[in-house]
Amino acid sequence: MIKGLYEAHLPVRNMQNTLHFYQKLGLEVAHECEKVSFVWIEKGKSWLGLWEADQVNIP
C-alpha cells in the first residue's frame, strides 16, 4: 500500500509562470534555477520537481 509520495516531476513550458502559479496555491519554493525548480508540497516531506522543456506533452 502506498502511504505517501516524496517526489514527483513535471515538464513545464515557462518556469516563471509555473512558479508563480504554485506560489499562489501556497506552495513554497525549495530550490529555483533557470530550467529546474522544486516546490514543497509538504515542507520537509514531499516536493514537486519542475523541469522547463520545449516538449511538455505527456501521453
C-alpha positions as CSV (number, residue, x, y, z in Angstrom):
1,M,0.0,0.0,0.0
2,I,1.3,3.5,-0.9
3,K,1.3,5.7,2.1
4,G,2.9,8.8,0.6
5,L,4.9,10.3,-2.2
6,Y,8.2,12.0,-1.6
7,E,8.9,13.4,-5.1
8,A,7.2,13.9,-8.4
9,H,8.4,15.7,-11.6
10,L,6.6,17.7,-14.3
11,P,7.8,19.2,-17.5
12,V,6.8,22.9,-17.8
13,R,6.8,25.4,-20.7
14,N,7.6,28.5,-18.7
15,M,9.3,28.3,-15.3
16,Q,8.5,31.7,-14.0
17,N,4.7,31.4,-14.8
18,T,4.7,27.9,-13.3
19,L,6.4,29.0,-10.1
20,H,4.0,31.9,-9.8
21,F,1.0,29.5,-10.2
22,Y,2.3,27.2,-7.4
23,Q,3.1,30.1,-5.1
24,K,-0.4,31.4,-5.5
25,L,-1.6,28.0,-4.3
26,G,0.5,28.4,-1.2
27,L,3.5,26.2,-2.1
28,E,6.9,27.4,-1.0
29,V,9.9,27.3,-3.4
30,A,12.6,25.0,-2.1
31,H,15.1,25.5,-5.0
32,E,15.0,27.7,-8.1
33,C,17.2,27.9,-11.1
34,E,16.7,28.7,-14.7
35,K,15.5,25.3,-16.0
36,V,14.9,23.3,-12.8
37,S,13.0,24.2,-9.7
38,F,11.4,22.5,-6.8
39,V,8.4,23.5,-4.7
40,W,7.4,21.9,-1.3
41,I,4.1,20.1,-1.4
42,E,4.6,19.4,2.4
43,K,7.7,21.1,3.7
44,G,10.4,18.6,4.5
45,K,8.3,15.7,3.4
46,S,7.4,15.9,-0.3
47,W,8.1,18.2,-3.2
48,L,7.4,18.7,-6.9
49,G,10.2,19.0,-9.4
50,L,9.6,21.3,-12.3
51,W,11.7,21.0,-15.5
52,E,11.5,23.6,-18.2
53,A,11.4,22.0,-21.6
54,D,10.4,22.7,-25.2
55,Q,8.3,19.4,-25.3
56,V,5.8,19.2,-22.5
57,N,3.1,16.9,-23.9
58,I,2.7,13.9,-21.8
59,P,0.9,10.9,-23.3
